[in-house]
Amino acid sequence: MHNYKGIEVGRYLVSPMTKPHADGGFAASVSIRSGRGQASHDRVMRFTPRFMCSQSALHYATREGLAWVHAH
């Protein structure tokens, strides 16, 4: 799993991640964290599309995470 620098948006921290598949390609996921300490909440979304390169997976995870934050 490759974690990338998080993006702060208001009270959220959006952290996209990629993971190589054993048979080639990459998976995308994103962590969306809010709050601090015991009052923190972390939502992790894993996506089903497979990507040919990690950069494509990273861009997809980032877009989806930011879209979720802007919708909430």
C-alpha positions as CSV (number, residue, x, y, z in Angstrom):
1,M,0.0,0.0,0.0
2,H,1.3,3.4,-0.9
3,N,0.1,6.4,1.1
4,Y,0.4,9.9,-0.2
5,K,0.4,13.2,1.5
6,G,-3.0,14.1,2.8
7,I,-5.1,17.1,1.6
8,E,-6.7,19.2,4.3
9,V,-10.2,20.4,3.3
10,G,-12.0,22.2,6.1
11,R,-12.3,19.8,9.0
12,Y,-11.4,16.8,6.8
13,L,-8.0,15.2,5.9
14,V,-8.3,13.3,2.5
15,S,-5.5,10.7,2.1
16,P,-5.4,8.8,-1.2
17,M,-3.7,5.4,-1.4
18,T,-2.8,3.0,-4.1
19,K,-2.0,-0.7,-3.9
20,P,-0.4,-2.9,-6.6
21,H,-2.2,-6.1,-7.6
22,A,-0.2,-9.3,-7.6
23,D,-1.3,-9.9,-11.2
24,G,-0.6,-6.3,-12.4
25,G,-2.4,-3.0,-12.2
26,F,-3.3,-1.0,-9.2
27,A,-6.2,-0.5,-6.8
28,A,-7.3,2.9,-5.4
29,S,-8.6,3.8,-2.0
30,V,-9.0,6.9,0.1
31,S,-9.1,7.7,3.8
32,I,-11.2,10.7,5.0
33,R,-10.5,11.6,8.5
34,S,-12.3,14.2,10.7
35,G,-11.9,15.2,14.4
36,R,-9.0,14.7,16.7
37,G,-8.1,12.2,19.4
38,Q,-10.9,10.1,20.8
39,A,-13.4,12.2,18.8
40,S,-11.9,11.3,15.5
41,H,-13.6,9.4,12.7
42,D,-11.9,7.7,9.7
43,R,-13.9,6.6,6.7
44,V,-12.0,4.4,4.2
45,M,-13.4,3.9,0.7
46,R,-12.0,1.1,-1.6
47,F,-12.8,1.4,-5.3
48,T,-13.4,-1.5,-7.7
49,P,-11.8,-0.1,-10.9
50,R,-8.4,-1.4,-11.7
51,F,-5.8,1.0,-13.1
52,M,-2.8,0.4,-15.3
53,C,-0.5,2.8,-13.3
54,S,-0.3,4.1,-9.7
55,Q,-0.7,7.7,-10.9
56,S,-4.1,6.9,-12.5
57,A,-5.2,5.2,-9.3
58,L,-3.9,8.1,-7.2
59,H,-5.8,10.7,-9.3
60,Y,-9.0,8.6,-9.1
61,A,-8.8,8.2,-5.3
62,T,-8.1,11.9,-4.8
63,R,-11.0,13.0,-7.0
64,E,-13.4,10.6,-5.3
65,G,-12.3,11.7,-1.8
66,L,-12.6,15.4,-2.6
67,A,-16.0,14.8,-4.2
68,W,-17.2,13.1,-1.0
69,V,-16.0,15.9,1.2
70,H,-17.6,18.6,-1.0
71,A,-20.9,16.7,-0.9
72,H,-20.9,16.6,2.9
